[in-house]
Amino acid sequence: MDNSSGVGVLDKAALVLSALESGPATLAGLVGATGLARPTAHRLAVALEHHRLVARDMQGRFILGPRLAELAAAAGEDRLLATAGPVLTHLRDVTGESAQLYRRQGDMRICVAAAERLSGLRDTVPVGSTLTMKAGSSAQILLAWEEPERLHRGLQGARFTATALSGVRRRGWAQSIGEREPGVASVSAPVRGPSNRVVAAVSVSGPIERLTRHPGRMHAQAVIDAAMRLSEALRRSG
C-alpha cells in the first residue's frame, strides 16, 4: 500500500475517506475504489459512521460525515482567535462597551476572546468563562441556525422562544435585556466559517442604563461589521 504509516487499520480508514472525497459510494464502489476486501471495507465504513466521519445519503450510499465539517471548523479556530484580538478591540472602541467572542461547546458556550472597557465599570466576561446556552444574545445566535432537531432540543428550558430565533435569523443579529443576568444587556451577531456554518458569536455587553432596552438600535451594525470581518478571515483560511 502506498503512503503506509505502519498502522494498517488507519491506512485503510484513510483509503475509505479518500474514496468518498469524490462523492457518494455504494459498498461495491468503496471496494472498487480502495481495493479492500468487501468485509473489511464494510466494517471500516460502519465504524467510521459510528464516529460520524462517514454518513449515509437518502439512497443508503456512504458519504463523508458531519464530524469532518466540525473538525474543519475547529481547524480554523487559530485563524479566528488570531484575528479576534484587533476586531474585538475595534468593536470595543467604536461602541464603548466590552466585546466578547463565544463558541459553542456542547450544551454550553465559552468565551474564547474578549476586549474590556478601559475605564469605569468593567463588566466583560473573562476569557475561558463557560455560560449557559439557555439565555443571552450570543446563545440565541449560536442556536438560531442549528439543525431543526438540535434547535428544538436547545429551546427546552430556554429564556427565548422559537419565534424569537426566527426573528434573529431574519435580522441577522440578536439582543437580550436582562436575560442571562439582571441589569445587563447585549447584542450579538454570527461568525460564519468557509461552509457558511455559524461557528461563533460576536457580542457587546454592558449595563441596561447605557445600552438601553433597545441595545440593537445602538450597536447592531457595529457588531455585524465585526462578525463579518471575522467571517472574512475564516473564508481566507478555508
N, C-alpha and C positions, 0 to 999 in steps of 0.2 A: 504493500500500500504506500503511495507517495505521501510525503509530509507526515510520516508516522511520528507520534510523540512518545511512543513506547507504552502508552496506556490505551490498549486496544479498544475498550468499550467507549472511551471518549472520542477516539478517532472515528469510530463507526457512527456515534451520535452526531459528530460534526458533518459526516457524509450525508446523513439524513437531512440535517438542517440546510446544508448547501444545496441539496437536490430540490428542496422546497422553495429556495430563493427565486426560482424561475416561475413558480406558480403552483396551483393545487396538483396533487398527485394521488392516484389510487395506490393501493399496496403493490400491485403489479408494476405501476410506474416507478415507485420507490425502488423496487428490486432491480428494475432495468437501469435506473439512473445511478444506483450505488454499487451494484454488483454484489450486494449482500444476499445471503440466503433468505428465502421468504420468511421463515420463522424468526430469524434474527431481526430483519427489517421491521416486522410486525411488533416484536417485543420492544424494540427501541422506540418506535413511533408512539406506542401506547404509554411507555414510561415517560417520554418527553411530553406527551399530552397531560399526564398526571401533574407535571410541573408547569403546565401552561406555556411551555416553549413550543409546543405543537398544538393545533386545534383541528376541528373538522368543519368543512363547509356544509351547505344545505344538502349536497349530494353525498355526504359522508366521506369526501376526499380529505386527505391530510393537507393542512396549510400551516404556515408559520403562526405561532400563538401570540396572545396579547402580552405575555410576560416580556417578550423581546422588545416591544414598544416601551414598556415601563423601564426596562434596563437602559434603553437608548436615551430615554428622558433623563434618567439619573446620571448618565454619562455626560449630559450637557450641564449638569449642576455646577461643575467647576467654572464653566464659562459664565453661568448665571451669577454665581457668587462674586466672580472677578469683576463683573460689570455692575453688580448691585451697589457697591460702595458709593461710587460717584453719582449714580442715578438717585439713590435714596437721599444723599446729601443735597443734591439739587432740589429734590422734591421738598425736603425739609425747609430749605432756604426760600423756596417760592411760596410755600403755604404758611410757614412759621410754626408748623406742627411737627411732632415726632412722626417719623416714617418707618415702616416695617415691611419685611418680605416674609411671607409664610408659605410653607409647603405642607401638603397633607402627609400624614404618617399614620396609616391605619385609620382608627376612629378618632384621631386627634390631629391637631395642626401644630407645627413647630415654627417658631420664629428663627429664621436662618440668617437674617441680617437686619440691622436697624441703624437709624441716624437720630440721635436725641436732639431735643431743643437745646440751644446753647445757654439759655437763661430762663429764669422763672421756674415754674413748676415743671419738673421732668417726669412726664407720665408715660414714657416709652415702655415697651415690653422688652425685657432683656433678651439678648440672643441666647437661644437654647431653651427658652420657655416653651412649655407644652400647654396648649389651650384646647378648650372644647371645640368640637365641630357642630355643636348644637346651638351656638349663639355667636353673634358678631358678624360684621360685614365680610371679613375675609373667609369665614366659614361658609357664608352664602355663596361667595364666588367659587370656592373650591368644590362645592356640591352642585351648583346650578347646571353645569354641563356634563354631569355624570350620566352613565347609562341608566335607563329608567328604573331597573331593579335596585341598583345601588343608591339612586336618588331617593326612591321610596323608603328604603331602609334608613337612610340618613335623616329623613324628616321625622322619624319616630322620636318623640320627646324633644324636638327642636323648638326654639323660640320663634321660628319663622315658618311660613307655610309654602305649599307648592305654588300658590298664586303669587306670593312674593318672589319666588325664584323665577317664575315666568317673566315677571317684570324686570328682574336682574338680567335675564338673557336678552330681553328686548332692548334695554337701555345700554347694556354693556358695562354697568357698574352697580355697586351695592352700597347701601348706607345702613348704619344701625345707630340707634339712640337709646342708650342705657340698656342695651340688650344683653350684653355679657357682664357689664359692671355698671352699677348705678352712677349716673353723672358723667359717663364717658360716651362720646360719640365717635364714629369712624366712617371712613369712605374707602372702598376697595375696588380694584379692577383686576382683570385676569392677565396673567403672563402665559403666552402660548408657545409650545415647543415647535420644532420643524414640521410635525404632523398636524399642527393646529390644535393639539390637545392642550387643555389648561393644565399647566404644571406648577403654577404658583400664583399667589395673590399679593399685589402691592397695596399697602394701606397707609393712610394718615389717621392719627387718632389724637384726641385731646378732650378737655372738658366741654360739656354742652354749652357752658357760658360763652366759650369762644367759637365753637363750631356751629352753634345754634341748633335748633331742632330740624333744620334742613341742611345738614352738612354737605350733601351732594351739590347743592346750588353753589356753594362756595368753592369746593375743591375737586369735584368730579373730573373736570377737564385736565387739571394738573396730574391727578392720579392716573387717568387714562393715558396721558402722554408718557408718563414714567413707565407704565406697563408696556406700552408699545416699543419704547426704547429697549427694554429688556427682551421682549419677544424678538425684535430685530437681531439682537446679539445672538440669541439662540438659533435663529434661522441661519445666520452666517456660519455657525459652528456645526450645523446639521448636515 
